[in-house]
Amino acid sequence: MDTKVLIMGVTRLIFGAMSLSGALLMLYHKDLQQAVKINAFLGSIGPFIFAGLSLLGIAGLATQIEPKKIVMLIIGVTLIVLGTR
């Protein structure tokens, strides 16, 4: 198995566990203000996880695809991150 694929998969599993933990914390606290704080924290981390893993994947594909397509992928990831702010 490719190391980059393993890193991407494990990171997504960790982030998924964090999201599930956040949901459980929201239910535990039963307070709207706490839920908004937890959601804001998870929402602020999400784009960085997405961008980081996308760049890792793009780096792995760098030798397999055309430079023009790499630039398009990087622009696309950047636009998605900017659009979620």
N, CA, C and O atoms as CSV, one atom per row, in Angstrom:
chain,resi,resn,atom,element,x,y,z
A,1,MET,N,N,0.851,-1.179,0.000
A,1,MET,CA,C,0.000,0.000,0.000
A,1,MET,C,C,0.892,1.235,0.000
A,1,MET,O,O,1.925,1.286,0.667
A,2,ASP,N,N,0.461,2.216,-0.763
A,2,ASP,CA,C,1.200,3.475,-0.844
A,2,ASP,C,C,1.110,4.206,0.499
A,2,ASP,O,O,0.037,4.292,1.096
A,3,THR,N,N,2.232,4.724,0.959
A,3,THR,CA,C,2.291,5.427,2.239
A,3,THR,C,C,1.367,6.637,2.259
A,3,THR,O,O,0.731,6.916,3.276
A,4,LYS,N,N,1.289,7.355,1.145
A,4,LYS,CA,C,0.430,8.543,1.088
A,4,LYS,C,C,-1.041,8.164,1.256
A,4,LYS,O,O,-1.797,8.878,1.915
A,5,VAL,N,N,-1.440,7.059,0.668
A,5,VAL,CA,C,-2.819,6.584,0.807
A,5,VAL,C,C,-3.093,6.220,2.262
A,5,VAL,O,O,-4.158,6.537,2.791
A,6,LEU,N,N,-2.149,5.566,2.901
A,6,LEU,CA,C,-2.293,5.195,4.304
A,6,LEU,C,C,-2.427,6.432,5.188
A,6,LEU,O,O,-3.286,6.483,6.069
A,7,ILE,N,N,-1.575,7.428,4.950
A,7,ILE,CA,C,-1.635,8.672,5.732
A,7,ILE,C,C,-2.979,9.369,5.514
A,7,ILE,O,O,-3.595,9.843,6.468
A,8,MET,N,N,-3.427,9.431,4.277
A,8,MET,CA,C,-4.696,10.091,3.981
A,8,MET,C,C,-5.861,9.365,4.667
A,8,MET,O,O,-6.738,9.999,5.253
A,9,GLY,N,N,-5.858,8.055,4.589
A,9,GLY,CA,C,-6.930,7.272,5.197
A,9,GLY,C,C,-6.959,7.385,6.712
A,9,GLY,O,O,-8.020,7.574,7.306
A,10,VAL,N,N,-5.797,7.271,7.333
A,10,VAL,CA,C,-5.722,7.359,8.797
A,10,VAL,C,C,-6.100,8.756,9.272
A,10,VAL,O,O,-6.795,8.903,10.277
A,11,THR,N,N,-5.647,9.779,8.559
A,11,THR,CA,C,-6.000,11.153,8.941
A,11,THR,C,C,-7.502,11.366,8.849
A,11,THR,O,O,-8.092,11.988,9.733
A,12,ARG,N,N,-8.128,10.861,7.797
A,12,ARG,CA,C,-9.582,10.978,7.662
A,12,ARG,C,C,-10.299,10.223,8.780
A,12,ARG,O,O,-11.310,10.698,9.298
A,13,LEU,N,N,-9.780,9.047,9.156
A,13,LEU,CA,C,-10.382,8.310,10.267
A,13,LEU,C,C,-10.285,9.103,11.573
A,13,LEU,O,O,-11.242,9.153,12.346
A,14,ILE,N,N,-9.133,9.719,11.814
A,14,ILE,CA,C,-8.944,10.527,13.027
A,14,ILE,C,C,-9.893,11.721,13.011
A,14,ILE,O,O,-10.520,12.029,14.025
A,15,PHE,N,N,-10.001,12.398,11.861
A,15,PHE,CA,C,-10.899,13.544,11.774
A,15,PHE,C,C,-12.350,13.105,11.931
A,15,PHE,O,O,-13.154,13.817,12.533
A,16,GLY,N,N,-12.686,11.947,11.397
A,16,GLY,CA,C,-14.043,11.412,11.571
A,16,GLY,C,C,-14.338,11.124,13.040
A,16,GLY,O,O,-15.441,11.384,13.520
A,17,ALA,N,N,-13.347,10.587,13.750
A,17,ALA,CA,C,-13.513,10.332,15.186
A,17,ALA,C,C,-13.668,11.647,15.947
A,17,ALA,O,O,-14.448,11.735,16.895
A,18,MET,N,N,-12.918,12.672,15.523
A,18,MET,CA,C,-13.058,13.986,16.155
A,18,MET,C,C,-14.464,14.551,15.917
A,18,MET,O,O,-15.058,15.124,16.830
A,19,SER,N,N,-14.990,14.397,14.723
A,19,SER,CA,C,-16.330,14.884,14.413
A,19,SER,C,C,-17.378,14.146,15.233
A,19,SER,O,O,-18.308,14.758,15.759
A,20,LEU,N,N,-17.227,12.832,15.341
A,20,LEU,CA,C,-18.153,12.046,16.140
A,20,LEU,C,C,-18.068,12.452,17.614
A,20,LEU,O,O,-19.090,12.565,18.290
A,21,SER,N,N,-16.850,12.670,18.105
A,21,SER,CA,C,-16.667,13.115,19.487
A,21,SER,C,C,-17.304,14.486,19.697
A,21,SER,O,O,-17.916,14.737,20.735
A,22,GLY,N,N,-17.159,15.365,18.718
A,22,GLY,CA,C,-17.786,16.686,18.799
A,22,GLY,C,C,-19.298,16.573,18.895
A,22,GLY,O,O,-19.926,17.281,19.681
A,23,ALA,N,N,-19.884,15.689,18.101
A,23,ALA,CA,C,-21.332,15.502,18.144
A,23,ALA,C,C,-21.764,14.971,19.514
A,23,ALA,O,O,-22.771,15.410,20.071
A,24,LEU,N,N,-20.996,14.031,20.044
A,24,LEU,CA,C,-21.327,13.491,21.365
A,24,LEU,C,C,-21.183,14.555,22.450
A,24,LEU,O,O,-21.979,14.595,23.389
A,25,LEU,N,N,-20.172,15.417,22.326
A,25,LEU,CA,C,-20.013,16.508,23.292
A,25,LEU,C,C,-21.187,17.485,23.225
A,25,LEU,O,O,-21.656,17.977,24.252
A,26,MET,N,N,-21.650,17.755,22.019
A,26,MET,CA,C,-22.815,18.632,21.874
A,26,MET,C,C,-24.031,18.042,22.592
A,26,MET,O,O,-24.754,18.744,23.300
A,27,LEU,N,N,-24.236,16.751,22.395
A,27,LEU,CA,C,-25.377,16.094,23.045
A,27,LEU,C,C,-25.193,16.031,24.557
A,27,LEU,O,O,-26.162,16.144,25.308
A,28,TYR,N,N,-23.971,15.854,24.998
A,28,TYR,CA,C,-23.687,15.781,26.431
A,28,TYR,C,C,-23.953,17.114,27.122
A,28,TYR,O,O,-24.575,17.152,28.183
A,29,HIS,N,N,-23.487,18.196,26.527
A,29,HIS,CA,C,-23.633,19.517,27.152
A,29,HIS,C,C,-25.059,20.064,27.067
A,29,HIS,O,O,-25.480,20.823,27.940
A,30,LYS,N,N,-25.798,19.690,26.035
A,30,LYS,CA,C,-27.187,20.135,25.852
A,30,LYS,C,C,-27.325,21.657,25.930
A,30,LYS,O,O,-28.331,22.173,26.417
A,31,ASP,N,N,-26.315,22.360,25.452
A,31,ASP,CA,C,-26.307,23.826,25.505
A,31,ASP,C,C,-25.970,24.348,24.115
A,31,ASP,O,O,-24.983,23.933,23.508
A,32,LEU,N,N,-26.793,25.255,23.623
A,32,LEU,CA,C,-26.610,25.777,22.276
A,32,LEU,C,C,-25.282,26.503,22.116
A,32,LEU,O,O,-24.616,26.353,21.091
A,33,GLN,N,N,-24.888,27.288,23.117
A,33,GLN,CA,C,-23.618,28.026,23.028
A,33,GLN,C,C,-22.435,27.070,22.941
A,33,GLN,O,O,-21.525,27.282,22.139
A,34,GLN,N,N,-22.438,26.030,23.753
A,34,GLN,CA,C,-21.359,25.042,23.697
A,34,GLN,C,C,-21.348,24.318,22.349
A,34,GLN,O,O,-20.287,24.055,21.783
A,35,ALA,N,N,-22.543,23.999,21.844
A,35,ALA,CA,C,-22.637,23.309,20.555
A,35,ALA,C,C,-22.068,24.168,19.431
A,35,ALA,O,O,-21.383,23.664,18.541
A,36,VAL,N,N,-22.354,25.467,19.478
A,36,VAL,CA,C,-21.833,26.376,18.450
A,36,VAL,C,C,-20.312,26.472,18.550
A,36,VAL,O,O,-19.632,26.502,17.524
A,37,LYS,N,N,-19.768,26.520,19.760
A,37,LYS,CA,C,-18.310,26.572,19.935
A,37,LYS,C,C,-17.649,25.307,19.400
A,37,LYS,O,O,-16.635,25.378,18.705
A,38,ILE,N,N,-18.220,24.156,19.723
A,38,ILE,CA,C,-17.669,22.879,19.251
A,38,ILE,C,C,-17.748,22.817,17.727
A,38,ILE,O,O,-16.793,22.410,17.067
A,39,ASN,N,N,-18.883,23.219,17.176
A,39,ASN,CA,C,-19.054,23.207,15.725
A,39,ASN,C,C,-18.078,24.155,15.035
A,39,ASN,O,O,-17.529,23.832,13.981
A,40,ALA,N,N,-17.866,25.325,15.632
A,40,ALA,CA,C,-16.929,26.292,15.055
A,40,ALA,C,C,-15.511,25.730,15.049
A,40,ALA,O,O,-14.772,25.895,14.079
A,41,PHE,N,N,-15.142,25.066,16.138
A,41,PHE,CA,C,-13.807,24.468,16.209
A,41,PHE,C,C,-13.623,23.412,15.121
A,41,PHE,O,O,-12.628,23.422,14.398
A,42,LEU,N,N,-14.580,22.511,15.014
A,42,LEU,CA,C,-14.475,21.453,14.000
A,42,LEU,C,C,-14.541,22.030,12.589
A,42,LEU,O,O,-13.849,21.561,11.685
A,43,GLY,N,N,-15.377,23.048,12.408
A,43,GLY,CA,C,-15.490,23.678,11.098
A,43,GLY,C,C,-14.234,24.412,10.681
A,43,GLY,O,O,-13.934,24.506,9.491
A,44,SER,N,N,-13.494,24.936,11.654
A,44,SER,CA,C,-12.260,25.652,11.316
A,44,SER,C,C,-11.124,24.693,10.981
A,44,SER,O,O,-10.211,25.056,10.239
A,45,ILE,N,N,-11.166,23.495,11.510
A,45,ILE,CA,C,-10.121,22.509,11.220
A,45,ILE,C,C,-10.359,21.831,9.871
A,45,ILE,O,O,-9.410,21.501,9.159
A,46,GLY,N,N,-11.621,21.626,9.528
A,46,GLY,CA,C,-11.984,20.881,8.322
A,46,GLY,C,C,-11.293,21.321,7.038
A,46,GLY,O,O,-10.731,20.480,6.337
A,47,PRO,N,N,-11.315,22.616,6.705
A,47,PRO,CA,C,-10.667,23.036,5.459
A,47,PRO,C,C,-9.157,22.772,5.432
A,47,PRO,O,O,-8.592,22.493,4.375
A,48,PHE,N,N,-8.514,22.862,6.589
A,48,PHE,CA,C,-7.078,22.601,6.635
A,48,PHE,C,C,-6.778,21.116,6.423
A,48,PHE,O,O,-5.801,20.759,5.763
A,49,ILE,N,N,-7.626,20.260,6.986
A,49,ILE,CA,C,-7.475,18.820,6.758
A,49,ILE,C,C,-7.672,18.527,5.277
A,49,ILE,O,O,-6.883,17.806,4.668
A,50,PHE,N,N,-8.734,19.093,4.701
A,50,PHE,CA,C,-9.018,18.895,3.278
A,50,PHE,C,C,-7.846,19.361,2.409
A,50,PHE,O,O,-7.387,18.633,1.530
A,51,ALA,N,N,-7.371,20.577,2.666
A,51,ALA,CA,C,-6.287,21.136,1.854
A,51,ALA,C,C,-5.011,20.327,2.017
A,51,ALA,O,O,-4.329,20.028,1.037
A,52,GLY,N,N,-4.693,19.977,3.242
A,52,GLY,CA,C,-3.466,19.216,3.491
A,52,GLY,C,C,-3.478,17.859,2.819
A,52,GLY,O,O,-2.496,17.458,2.194
A,53,LEU,N,N,-4.587,17.155,2.947
A,53,LEU,CA,C,-4.674,15.831,2.330
A,53,LEU,C,C,-4.735,15.926,0.812
A,53,LEU,O,O,-4.199,15.069,0.110
A,54,SER,N,N,-5.386,16.963,0.308
A,54,SER,CA,C,-5.419,17.147,-1.147
A,54,SER,C,C,-4.022,17.420,-1.689
A,54,SER,O,O,-3.627,16.873,-2.720
A,55,LEU,N,N,-3.278,18.269,-0.986
A,55,LEU,CA,C,-1.916,18.557,-1.436
A,55,LEU,C,C,-1.017,17.327,-1.347
A,55,LEU,O,O,-0.143,17.124,-2.190
A,56,LEU,N,N,-1.239,16.509,-0.321
A,56,LEU,CA,C,-0.476,15.259,-0.215
A,56,LEU,C,C,-0.782,14.354,-1.402
A,56,LEU,O,O,0.122,13.764,-1.994
A,57,GLY,N,N,-2.066,14.252,-1.745
A,57,GLY,CA,C,-2.450,13.441,-2.905
A,57,GLY,C,C,-1.904,13.994,-4.206
A,57,GLY,O,O,-1.455,13.240,-5.070
A,58,ILE,N,N,-1.942,15.321,-4.348
A,58,ILE,CA,C,-1.414,15.957,-5.557
A,58,ILE,C,C,0.090,15.722,-5.659
A,58,ILE,O,O,0.612,15.478,-6.746
A,59,ALA,N,N,0.780,15.795,-4.531
A,59,ALA,CA,C,2.224,15.540,-4.535
A,59,ALA,C,C,2.513,14.111,-4.986
A,59,ALA,O,O,3.484,13.860,-5.701
A,60,GLY,N,N,1.671,13.188,-4.566
A,60,GLY,CA,C,1.850,11.801,-4.990
A,60,GLY,C,C,1.578,11.597,-6.465
A,60,GLY,O,O,2.166,10.718,-7.096
A,61,LEU,N,N,0.686,12.407,-7.017
A,61,LEU,CA,C,0.352,12.287,-8.439
A,61,LEU,C,C,1.261,13.121,-9.337
A,61,LEU,O,O,1.163,13.044,-10.562
A,62,ALA,N,N,2.135,13.908,-8.743
A,62,ALA,CA,C,2.936,14.877,-9.507
A,62,ALA,C,C,3.714,14.234,-10.649
A,62,ALA,O,O,3.897,14.854,-11.696
A,63,THR,N,N,4.165,13.022,-10.465
A,63,THR,CA,C,4.940,12.382,-11.526
A,63,THR,C,C,4.055,11.663,-12.542
A,63,THR,O,O,4.539,11.204,-13.577
A,64,GLN,N,N,2.756,11.566,-12.245
A,64,GLN,CA,C,1.868,10.786,-13.102
A,64,GLN,C,C,0.961,11.627,-13.993
A,64,GLN,O,O,0.434,11.124,-14.985
A,65,ILE,N,N,0.771,12.903,-13.653
A,65,ILE,CA,C,-0.128,13.732,-14.462
A,65,ILE,C,C,0.597,14.977,-14.962
A,65,ILE,O,O,1.674,15.331,-14.481
A,66,GLU,N,N,-0.015,15.618,-15.923
A,66,GLU,CA,C,0.593,16.797,-16.556
A,66,GLU,C,C,0.667,17.960,-15.566
A,66,GLU,O,O,-0.207,18.104,-14.711
A,67,PRO,N,N,1.712,18.792,-15.683
A,67,PRO,CA,C,1.831,19.971,-14.806
A,67,PRO,C,C,0.617,20.895,-14.878
A,67,PRO,O,O,0.227,21.486,-13.871
A,68,LYS,N,N,0.019,21.022,-16.065
A,68,LYS,CA,C,-1.168,21.876,-16.217
A,68,LYS,C,C,-2.304,21.382,-15.325
A,68,LYS,O,O,-3.001,22.189,-14.710
A,69,LYS,N,N,-2.494,20.081,-15.251
A,69,LYS,CA,C,-3.555,19.519,-14.427
A,69,LYS,C,C,-3.242,19.671,-12.938
A,69,LYS,O,O,-4.153,19.851,-12.130
A,70,ILE,N,N,-1.970,19.600,-12.573
A,70,ILE,CA,C,-1.581,19.818,-11.173
A,70,ILE,C,C,-1.934,21.240,-10.752
A,70,ILE,O,O,-2.475,21.459,-9.669
A,71,VAL,N,N,-1.624,22.202,-11.615
A,71,VAL,CA,C,-1.952,23.602,-11.320
A,71,VAL,C,C,-3.462,23.764,-11.176
A,71,VAL,O,O,-3.928,24.462,-10.275
A,72,MET,N,N,-4.228,23.123,-12.060
A,72,MET,CA,C,-5.687,23.206,-11.976
A,72,MET,C,C,-6.200,22.605,-10.672
A,72,MET,O,O,-7.118,23.153,-10.062
A,73,LEU,N,N,-5.619,21.482,-10.234
A,73,LEU,CA,C,-6.020,20.861,-8.974
A,73,LEU,C,C,-5.727,21.772,-7.784
A,73,LEU,O,O,-6.557,21.920,-6.887
A,74,ILE,N,N,-4.548,22.378,-7.785
A,74,ILE,CA,C,-4.171,23.283,-6.687
A,74,ILE,C,C,-5.104,24.493,-6.657
A,74,ILE,O,O,-5.536,24.917,-5.586
A,75,ILE,N,N,-5.411,25.042,-7.817
A,75,ILE,CA,C,-6.347,26.173,-7.880
A,75,ILE,C,C,-7.723,25.741,-7.372
A,75,ILE,O,O,-8.377,26.485,-6.642
A,76,GLY,N,N,-8.155,24.556,-7.752
A,76,GLY,CA,C,-9.451,24.056,-7.306
A,76,GLY,C,C,-9.522,23.886,-5.795
A,76,GLY,O,O,-10.503,24.284,-5.167
A,77,VAL,N,N,-8.486,23.299,-5.212
A,77,VAL,CA,C,-8.439,23.127,-3.753
A,77,VAL,C,C,-8.443,24.481,-3.066
A,77,VAL,O,O,-9.138,24.671,-2.068
A,78,THR,N,N,-7.671,25.422,-3.593
A,78,THR,CA,C,-7.614,26.771,-3.007
A,78,THR,C,C,-8.981,27.443,-3.057
A,78,THR,O,O,-9.405,28.062,-2.081
A,79,LEU,N,N,-9.671,27.324,-4.186
A,79,LEU,CA,C,-10.996,27.928,-4.305
A,79,LEU,C,C,-12.001,27.298,-3.332
A,79,LEU,O,O,-12.839,27.998,-2.765
A,80,ILE,N,N,-11.915,25.994,-3.145
A,80,ILE,CA,C,-12.818,25.328,-2.201
A,80,ILE,C,C,-12.553,25.825,-0.782
A,80,ILE,O,O,-13.496,26.109,-0.043
A,81,VAL,N,N,-11.278,25.933,-0.391
A,81,VAL,CA,C,-10.944,26.411,0.950
A,81,VAL,C,C,-11.417,27.844,1.124
A,81,VAL,O,O,-12.006,28.177,2.152
A,82,LEU,N,N,-11.171,28.693,0.142
A,82,LEU,CA,C,-11.611,30.090,0.242
A,82,LEU,C,C,-13.121,30.207,0.273
A,82,LEU,O,O,-13.664,31.082,0.948
A,83,GLY,N,N,-13.798,29.340,-0.446
A,83,GLY,CA,C,-15.251,29.372,-0.490
A,83,GLY,C,C,-15.909,28.908,0.805
A,83,GLY,O,O,-17.081,29.206,1.037
A,84,THR,N,N,-15.187,28.193,1.643
A,84,THR,CA,C,-15.763,27.693,2.896
A,84,THR,C,C,-15.482,28.605,4.068
A,84,THR,O,O,-15.885,28.300,5.191
A,85,ARG,N,N,-14.801,29.717,3.841
A,85,ARG,CA,C,-14.500,30.622,4.960
A,85,ARG,C,C,-15.678,31.493,5.273
A,85,ARG,O,O,-15.612,32.317,6.184
